[in-house]
Amino acid sequence: MLTDITEGVRKILVIHLGAEESSISKNAKLGPDLGADSLDVIEIAMSIEEAFNISVPDWVADQFVTVGDAISFVEAQIQHSR
């Protein structure tokens, strides 16, 4: 399990979207800024599940607008599981 949530989510986005890690800020929008489509978002959610050992329902993943949304969700799930 990754311990640095922000870094882990950014690495997942680099892998799936081919984005430069330096261009991935918490305010970056997955679609308009990083080029993610709905399938990309589902694949990103699946990678997040595997990396952080959490569950990300599709309806939650659909609500990820920014990188920060995904990071906040992961942080909340990890905090909740402790």
N, C-alpha and C positions, 0 to 999 in steps of 0.2 A: 504494500500500500504506500502510495506517495504521501509524504508529510507536508511538503510545500504545495498547497492547493493551487495558488495562482500560477506557479511555475508548471505544475502538472497539467492544468487546463490549457495553458499556452502551448505546451509541447504537443498536446493532442490536436490543437487547432493547426499547428504547423504541419503535422503529419497528414491530416485530412484535407486541409485547404491549400497547402503549399505556400502559406503566407510567411512573410518574414517575421521572426519572433519579435523583432524590435518594433514592428508596426501593430502589434496586438496589445492595445491598451484595454483597461477595464471598460472604457466608454465606447470601444469599437463595436459597431453593429455587425452581427454575424452575416446578415444578408448584404446590405448596401456597401459596407466597408470591406468585408472579408470575402464576399462572393459565395456564401453558403446558401444552398437551396434546401428544401425540406428534407430530402434524402440525406444530405450532408449533416443536418442537425440530428437526425435519428442515429446516424453512424457515430457522430461525436458523443451523443448521449450513451451509446453502447460502450464506447471506449472509456468514458468517464465511469460508468458502472464497473467495468473491469479494473480500471486503475485504482479506484478508491473504495472498491468493495461496497458499493451502495446501489440502490435501485432508483432509476430515473424513468418514471412512467412517460409514455409518448406524449400524453397531454401536457405534462410539465415541460418536456423538451420543446414542444411547440411554442411555449411561452418565453423561451430564451430569446431575447431581442439583442442584448449586448453580452459581451464576454463577462462583464461583471454579474449579470443575471446567473450565468452558469456557475461562476465562482461562488456567489452567495448561496446558491442552492446546495452545492457540495459542502460548504462550510456548515450550513444549517443541518444537513443530514448527518455529518460526522459528529457535530456537537450533540445532536439528538440521540445518537447511538451510544454515547459515553455514559 
